[in-house]
Amino acid sequence: MKKDMSGRDSACSFIRSHLIAIAEKDVPGPAFPGAQDHLDSCPECASLVQQFSRAWEDPAPPEDTEPSPFFFPRLIERIEAEKRTRASGRGALAIAWRVLKPAAVAAIFLSGIFAGHELGKRDRAILPPEAAFSGPLLESFENIPPGSVADFYIGRQNSMKEDLE
């Protein structure tokens, strides 16, 4: 039973993926020889193909484009409801929030500038480049093993400097 359902599901998915070819009467026989048999046995796929074929042959919209009689009254109700919600938002609290929000943003921005200025006033001595590097880092250059790749490049750089002098 399960095998039958999975076969039917694959046939249904094949039909759905080839609707254009079926609507153009170009049913892919070699790819799926049981396409017509499936359409005869599956009412859902047959209905889908029939509706799609009608829409494919005549893609023009239906002539009746008149809105329903309830469209305009509902539209007016929605507009009036929107006006009411906007009018209720004009209380003292809403006005105060609209005025104070930009002021709060400006205050935060200015306090950030002030804090940065005050942090920049700290007494800091500018270290010379030699003191900026830690001792172990500089010592690691002196302890490079002879014959290593690093020794080759450092020795080469030093010999190039000696050649230039």
Helices and strands as residue ranges (DSSP letters): H 2-17, H 19-23, H 35-41, H 43-57, H 71-88, H 92-120, H 129-132, H 135-142, H 149-164
